[in-house]
Amino acid sequence: MKFVRALPVVACAALASGFGLASAMLTACSRAEQAPAVSYVLLDGRKGDLAALRGHVVLVNFWATDCAPCVEEMPAIAANWRRFSPQGFETLAVSMSYDPPALVSNFAQARALPFGVVIDNTGEIAHRFGDVAITPTSVLIDKQGRIVKRWVGKTDFAAVAPLIAQLVAAS
């Protein structure tokens, strides 16, 4: 049953990549999909829940400290957060279950990450987002809690800024 629920996004991704339409097709395929209900604990110990972020545009970025593309895209993710957070944009950087918590904490502190960092030590958050296994993987969620776009692999977050601007401006 869990496999069947994740199948449409996987099928859309496979179909889209086969025709060179990955970006457009992933957006179209996942437009109506609701983000999963997940609870999390931030590095500073605060508890959170994705449902509590309804009314905000949310970027969920799955990453790891040993993932070079993840490390490379963090400054652009932080720049988007700084630019759009006053307008209701939130970012959650979810470290993978295999990433040692001490490394995640050191990374976040050394780079002064301005957004929420979550350690997914059980893998439950990655599982609920469709068994995320590849890093980086990012998911953009609109104010109504719907998944608008998914990216697998390094993303040009400067190019994503217009989409974030559009979503935060929407009512």
Secondary structure by P-SEA (a helix, b strand, c coil): cccccaaaaaaaaaaaaaacaaaaaaaaaaccccccbbbbbccccbbbbcccccccbbbbbbbccccaaaaaaaaaaaaaaaaccccbbbbbbcccccccaaaaaaaaaaaccccbbbbcccaaaaaaacccccccbbbbbccccccccccccccccccaaaaaaaaaacc
